[in-house]
C-alpha cells in the first residue's frame, strides 16, 4: 500500500518561497509517477506538477506555476519535493501529493487528480 506524507507548508508573503516535501513508500512497481495538486477554498482542484520515473524523471507543470515551481525527487530517500518560488496570493491552497503505482502512457499534469494515492495535504498561505 502506497503511503504519502506531506510536510513543509506554512505562511509566507507574496514573492517568497516554500518547499514542500512528500515522503513516499510502499510502491509495488519499480515504475511509478508522483505529483502535486492543490485545492483552494471555493475552487476546483488543480493538478500542478508531475514527475515520471518511466520517462527518466521527466516533469510536467500547469501553466499557472510553470517557471515558478519545480518538482523533484530524491530517489534514495523516496521523497518528493515541490520548490515554490515567487509565490502569489492566488497560490494559497491546500497542497496534496499524489502517486500512481505503475506505468502510464499519459503525461497530462491533470492526471494527478485521478491517481489512486494521495497524502493528507499541507496548507500554503500567501499574503499580499
C-alpha positions as CSV (number, residue, x, y, z in Angstrom):
1,X,0.0,0.0,0.0
2,X,1.4,3.3,-1.1
3,X,1.7,5.9,1.7
4,X,2.3,9.6,1.2
5,X,3.1,12.1,4.0
6,X,3.4,15.8,3.1
7,X,5.2,18.5,5.1
8,X,6.6,21.9,4.7
9,X,3.5,24.1,4.2
10,X,3.1,27.4,6.0
11,X,2.5,31.1,5.6
12,X,4.7,33.4,3.5
13,X,4.4,36.9,2.0
14,X,4.0,37.3,-1.7
15,X,7.3,36.9,-3.6
16,X,8.6,34.4,-1.0
17,X,9.4,30.8,-1.3
18,X,8.4,27.5,0.3
19,X,9.5,23.9,-0.2
20,X,7.0,21.1,0.3
21,X,8.1,17.5,0.9
22,X,6.3,14.2,0.5
23,X,7.7,11.0,2.0
24,X,6.6,8.2,-0.3
25,X,6.6,4.5,0.5
26,X,5.0,1.2,-0.3
27,X,5.2,1.0,-4.1
28,X,4.7,-2.3,-5.7
29,X,6.2,-1.5,-9.0
30,X,9.6,0.0,-9.9
31,X,7.9,2.4,-12.3
32,X,5.6,5.0,-10.9
33,X,4.6,8.6,-11.1
34,X,4.4,11.3,-8.4
35,X,2.8,14.7,-8.5
36,X,1.2,17.6,-6.7
37,X,-2.3,19.1,-6.9
38,X,-3.9,21.8,-4.9
39,X,-7.3,23.0,-3.9
40,X,-8.2,26.5,-2.8
41,X,-11.5,27.3,-1.0
42,X,-14.4,27.5,-3.4
43,X,-12.2,26.5,-6.4
44,X,-11.8,23.2,-8.3
45,X,-8.7,21.1,-7.7
46,X,-5.8,21.8,-10.0
47,X,-3.1,19.4,-11.0
48,X,0.1,21.4,-10.9
49,X,3.2,19.2,-11.4
50,X,4.2,15.6,-12.0
51,X,7.4,13.6,-12.4
52,X,7.5,10.2,-14.1
53,X,10.1,7.6,-13.3
54,X,9.5,5.7,-16.5
55,X,10.5,8.7,-18.5
56,X,13.8,9.2,-16.8
57,X,12.3,11.7,-14.4
58,X,10.6,13.9,-16.9
59,X,8.4,16.6,-15.5
60,X,5.2,18.5,-16.4
61,X,3.7,21.6,-15.0
62,X,0.5,23.5,-15.1
63,X,0.8,26.9,-16.9
64,X,-0.2,28.6,-13.6
65,X,3.0,27.5,-11.9
66,X,5.4,27.0,-14.8
67,X,8.7,28.9,-14.3
68,X,8.0,29.4,-10.5
69,X,7.6,25.9,-9.1
70,X,10.0,22.9,-9.5
71,X,9.1,19.3,-8.8
72,X,12.0,16.9,-8.0
73,X,12.5,13.6,-6.4
74,X,15.2,12.2,-4.2
75,X,15.1,8.5,-5.2
76,X,17.5,7.4,-2.4
77,X,15.2,8.9,0.3
78,X,11.9,8.2,-1.6
79,X,11.0,11.8,-1.1
80,X,9.2,14.1,-3.5
81,X,9.7,17.9,-3.4
82,X,7.9,21.0,-4.7
83,X,10.1,24.1,-4.6
84,X,7.8,27.1,-4.9
85,X,9.3,30.5,-5.7
86,X,7.8,33.9,-6.4
87,X,4.7,32.9,-4.6
88,X,1.5,34.8,-5.2
89,X,-1.7,35.2,-3.1
90,X,-3.5,33.1,-5.7
91,X,-1.2,30.2,-4.8
92,X,-3.0,29.9,-1.4
93,X,-4.4,26.4,-1.2
94,X,-4.2,23.0,0.4
95,X,-1.4,21.1,-1.4
96,X,-1.5,17.4,-1.8
97,X,1.0,14.9,-3.2
98,X,-0.3,12.0,-5.2
99,X,1.0,8.8,-6.7
100,X,0.3,6.3,-9.5
101,X,1.8,2.9,-8.8
102,X,2.8,1.6,-12.2
103,X,3.5,3.0,-15.6
104,X,1.2,5.2,-17.7
105,X,1.2,6.4,-21.3
106,X,-0.5,9.7,-20.4
107,X,1.7,12.6,-19.5
108,X,-1.0,15.2,-18.7
109,X,-0.5,17.0,-15.4
110,X,-4.2,16.9,-14.9
111,X,-3.9,13.1,-14.4
112,X,-2.6,13.8,-10.9
113,X,-6.1,14.5,-9.8
114,X,-7.2,10.9,-10.6
115,X,-4.4,8.9,-9.2
116,X,-5.3,6.4,-6.6
117,X,-3.0,7.5,-3.8
118,X,-2.7,10.9,-2.1
119,X,-1.5,12.4,1.1
120,X,-3.3,14.3,3.8
121,X,-2.4,17.7,2.5
122,X,-0.4,20.7,3.7
123,X,-1.7,24.3,3.8
124,X,0.1,27.0,2.0
125,X,-1.0,30.6,2.6
126,X,0.5,33.5,0.7
127,X,-0.3,37.0,1.9
128,X,-0.1,40.2,-0.1
